[in-house]
Amino acid sequence: MTYDDKADVAYIALVDEFTGDFTIVQSVTGLRHPEGINPVEIALDLDVKGRLVGIKILHAKQGVPPEFLTLCERINP
């Protein structure tokens, strides 16, 4: 799990490396709260075989518990 402070994006990788069959070829975005309660958006990264390999959380500070962010490896602190 990583968190980019400058971009306010958390990422959960479901594979160790994004190479070979696990190369990300598509991101499915637009998963939001239906009532627009907060700006959080979820993107699902799929590999060449259509398998889920990563989950991106945009506007993470507003959308995940602070305890989760403390567990993430920091990028751009």
C-alpha positions as CSV (number, residue, x, y, z in Angstrom):
1,M,0.0,0.0,0.0
2,T,1.3,3.4,-0.9
3,Y,0.1,7.0,-0.3
4,D,1.2,10.0,-2.4
5,D,0.9,13.1,-0.2
6,K,1.1,15.6,-3.0
7,A,-1.5,13.9,-5.3
8,D,-3.6,12.7,-2.3
9,V,-3.8,9.2,-3.8
10,A,-3.6,5.9,-2.0
11,Y,-2.8,2.7,-4.0
12,I,-3.3,-0.9,-3.1
13,A,-1.2,-3.2,-5.3
14,L,-2.5,-6.8,-5.6
15,V,0.6,-8.1,-7.3
16,D,4.3,-7.6,-6.5
17,E,5.3,-6.2,-10.0
18,F,3.3,-4.8,-12.9
19,T,5.2,-6.7,-15.6
20,G,4.4,-9.4,-18.1
21,D,0.8,-10.6,-17.7
22,F,0.3,-8.2,-14.8
23,T,1.0,-5.1,-16.9
24,I,-1.8,-2.6,-16.3
25,V,-3.7,-2.1,-19.6
26,Q,-7.0,-0.6,-18.3
27,S,-8.2,1.5,-15.4
28,V,-11.9,1.5,-14.7
29,T,-12.8,4.8,-13.0
30,G,-15.9,6.5,-11.9
31,L,-16.7,4.6,-8.7
32,R,-18.1,7.4,-6.4
33,H,-20.6,7.8,-3.6
34,P,-24.0,8.0,-5.4
35,E,-25.1,11.0,-3.3
36,G,-21.8,12.9,-3.8
37,I,-21.1,13.0,-0.1
38,N,-17.4,13.4,-0.7
39,P,-15.1,13.7,-3.7
40,V,-13.5,10.2,-3.3
41,E,-13.1,8.3,-6.5
42,I,-12.0,4.7,-6.9
43,A,-10.1,3.4,-10.0
44,L,-9.6,-0.3,-10.6
45,D,-6.5,-1.4,-12.5
46,L,-6.8,-4.4,-14.7
47,D,-4.1,-6.5,-16.4
48,V,-3.9,-7.9,-19.9
49,K,-6.1,-10.8,-18.9
50,G,-8.7,-8.6,-17.2
51,R,-7.7,-9.4,-13.7
52,L,-7.8,-6.8,-10.9
53,V,-4.2,-6.0,-10.0
54,G,-4.5,-2.6,-8.2
55,I,-7.0,-0.2,-6.5
56,K,-6.4,3.5,-6.7
57,I,-8.2,5.9,-4.2
58,L,-8.2,9.5,-5.3
59,H,-8.8,12.2,-2.6
60,A,-7.8,9.6,-0.1
61,K,-7.6,12.0,2.9
62,Q,-11.4,12.5,2.7
63,G,-12.3,8.9,1.8
64,V,-10.4,6.5,4.0
65,P,-9.8,6.3,7.7
66,P,-6.6,8.1,8.8
67,E,-5.4,4.9,10.3
68,F,-5.2,3.3,6.8
69,L,-3.0,6.2,5.6
70,T,-0.6,5.7,8.5
71,L,0.0,2.1,7.3
72,C,0.9,3.1,3.8
73,E,4.4,3.6,2.4
74,R,4.7,7.4,1.8
75,I,5.5,8.8,-1.6
76,N,6.3,12.6,-1.9
77,P,5.9,13.3,1.9
